[in-house]
Amino acid sequence: MKSFIRLTDFRREELFEIFKIADSIEEYSGFLSGKTVVMFFPASSIRTRVSFEKGIYLLGGQSILFDPSALEKKEDIRDVCKYLENWADAIVVRHKDIHLLMSMAKVTNAPIINALTDENHPCEMLSDLYSLSKIRSNFLEDEYLFVGADGNIARAWKEASDAFGFHMLQCCPEKYRTKGVSYESDIENAIKGKDIVCTDSIPEKMLKEFKEYQITKEMMERANKNALLNPCPPFYRGEEVSKDVMDSDYFVGYGFKKSLLNIQQAVIIFCMTH
């Protein structure tokens, strides 16, 4: 069994195999019958938890939920995992420290699935790219722009870019750039020639510095024809995105995230069969 910690742990062909599983998810009815997936999620998680929990249910499995703080006790993580291994067929973890997930993956036979860390968000990126593949046949040839500061979403898009081989440019004040990513500080120049524009929410302390980086409908008109705006939720109108652009055809729409359900089911199936 394989764990799912980083997209770059997999060949592009393997990631496309997950897409194929998602395409035919109905064929896996009952896949988790009699099996248990242990999940660690904070109370604040909405989209990721709901889609994982419903996905497990639809595959016929049982989910058991804990707060991530349960992994931070004095007990050695090796002992936690070895006991869980008696009953858990897979473990889904949302925790700030990716190294904890990596440590868990080393000591248990049950696959560890990364549901978000301070370093990345692989299931979210895989779902976004899967959704894009359904509406843009050349989605890997598109030019991507990420507008936002270095953080788990910026690094997650870098990871996706490295794993799938598409080109991404980051635009933000220079001190917030992400290491190893192509960079442009001028938003009006950066958005020219772009097909997919991605954003992340802006921490309160950075709002003034990002004032000129808000994506508006007027700004999107500088991008390529048929460009799409894909803001990472939670997004905030009047901060990283304007109200008018969220009401425009540039916004990919709420249904874009519907793929989270099938992709997260597919990730579980892939991990438990490889």
N, C-alpha and C positions, 0 to 999 in steps of 0.2 A: 504494500500500500504506500501511496505517496502523500506527503503533506503539501499544502498549498500556502506558501509563505510569501514568495515573490514571483512575479510574472517571469522575471529573468532566470528563474530556476528551470524553465521549460523551453523547449524548442518551439518555434512558431507553429510547426505542424501539430504539436501536441495541443496548443491553444486552440487551433482550428478544430481539433478533434472534440474539444469541449463544446465548441459552437455546434458541431454536428449532433452531439448528444442533446443539446438544448433544442435543436430543430425537431428531434424525434422523441421528445420527453414522454409522450403518451405511451411509447413502447416500454417504458420502465415502470409502469404501474405496479405497485407492490414491491418495488426494489428494496425498500427499507422495512418490509413486514417483519416483525419480531426483533427489530434492531433499535438501538437507542443512540441518539446523538446528544451529547452533553454540550450545553452552550454557556458561555460566559459573556454577559452583556450588561452594561450599565443601564440604569433606568432611563437615561436620556436618549438612548438609541430608538429610532422609530422605523425608518425604511429598511435598514439592513436586518434588524431583528425580525420584523413582521415577515419579510420575504423568506428568510431562512426558516422561521418557525412554520409558516404555511407550507413551504416547499417540502419540509420533512413530513408534515402531516399528509400532504397529497401523495407522497411516495409510500405511505403506509407505516411510517416510523413514529417513534416516541421521542419527544424532546424534553430535556430536563434543564432548567435554567438556574444559573447562579450569577451573582454579582462578581465582576472581575477581582474585587478585593479578596475573594476567597482564595485567590492564587498568591496572595501576598502575605500569608501567614508564616510563622516561624518554620513550619514543616518544609523539609527539602522538596523542591518541585519534582525530583525523581520519585520520591515516595508517593506524592499525590498522583502522579501519572501512572505508576505501576499498580496502584489500587484501582484507579479508574479503568484501567485496561481490562479488569475483570468483567466490567459491565458496559463500557462505552465502545461503540463501534466506530465512532468518529467524534472529534471534539472541535467545536467552533469557538474561537476566542477573539474577543474585542478587548484589547489591552494596549496601553500606551507604549510598552516596551517590546519591540520586535525580538529582542534577544531572549526574552522569556519564552516566546513562541518557538524560537529556534531550539532552545534548551529542551522544551517539551517534546519537540519532534525527534530529538536525538534519543530519548529514553523510552518512547512508547511505540508500540506497533499500530496503534490507532492513528489515522491521519489527523494532523492538526491543520485547521483551515483558518486563515487570517481574515477576520471580519473588520479590521482596521487597527492600525497602530499609529504612533507618532511619526513613523517613517514612510508608510504607504497605505494603500487601500486597493489591493489587487482585484477583489471581486467587483468592486464598483467600476474600475477601469475596464475590466473584461466585459461587463454588462454594457457599458457605454459603446465600446467598439463593436460589440455584437449588434446593438441597436443601429449603429451607423452602417454596418454592413448590409442591413435590410433596406436602407433607403439610399445608399450611395455605393454603386458597384466598384468605384475606384477609391474607397475610403482610405486605403493605405498609401495612395498617391496624393491625397489631399495635403494641403499645407495647414498645419495646426498652430494656433497661437494660444499660449496660456498667459492670462493676465492675473497676476497675484504674487504674493510673497513666497519665499522659500518656506516649505512646510510639508506636511504629509501628502497633500493633494498635488502640489508642484512636483514632488519627488515621485509620486505615483504615476503622473503623466510622463515623467522622464523614463521611468521603468517600463511603461507601456510602449513608449517610443523605441527604447532599446530592444524590447522583446519582439515587437512587430516590424520594426524597421521603417517607420514613417518619420517625417521631419517635423520637429516642434521648435518654436521660438518662444522665449519668455519675455514679457514686457512688464517692467516694474521699476521703482527707484533702484539704482545700482546696488545699494547696500543690502537689498533683499533678494538678489538674484540667486539662483540655484546652481551649485557647482556642476559643471559638465554639460550645461544646457546653453544652446545658442541664445544670444541676448540682444535686446534693443531697448533703449530707454524711452524713446519717443513713440507714444502710442499711435499717433497719426501715421507715422511711417510703418510701424510694426504691423498694423492691421491690413495694409495694402497687400493684395495677392493672397490673402488667407481664405481658407474654406471652412474651417472649424475653429470657432473662438470659444475657449474654455475659461472659466473664472473660478475663483475661490472667495469665500467671505473674508472680510478684512478685519483684523483685530481692532478693537476700539482705539488703542494707542497709535495705530497707523493711519487712521482715517484721513487726517489732514494731509499726510504725505501721498496718499493715493487719490486725492481729490480729482486730479487731472486724468486719472486712469479709469474712470467710470465708463462702462460700455453703454452707449446710448443708441437709439435707432439711427441717428445721423452718423455716428461712428461706424456702425455696421454697414452703412451704405458705401463706405470706403473699401470694404472687403470685396472678394470676388462675387460674381453673380451667383445667387442661390446659396450663399454662405449661411451657416447655421451657428446659433449661439447656444452653447451647452454649459449653463452655470451649475456648479456643484452645490447641491442643497446641503444645509440650509443657505439660501441666498437672501439678500436684503435689498429691496427696492429703495433707491435713493442712496445706496452705498456703492457696491461694486457694479451694480446694474441699475439702469433707470427704469422708471415705471413704464415709459412708452415702449421700450424695447421688449419688455416682458409681455406686452400686449400685442406684439407684432408677430409677423410670420417668421422672423428670424429665430425666435425661441423654439427649441426642439419640441417643447411641450411636455406635459406631465406623463403622457403615455410612453414617453421615451424610456422612463425608468421601469416600465412594466417588465422588461427583460430581466430585471434582477431576480425575479422568481425562478425562471427557467435556467438562467445561468448558474445560480447558486445550487439548484438541484443538480445541474450537470457537473459542477465542480465536485460535489459530494460523490456522485456516481463515478466520475473519473478517478478520484483519489482512492476510492474503495475497490476499484477494479484494476489498478496498475501497481 
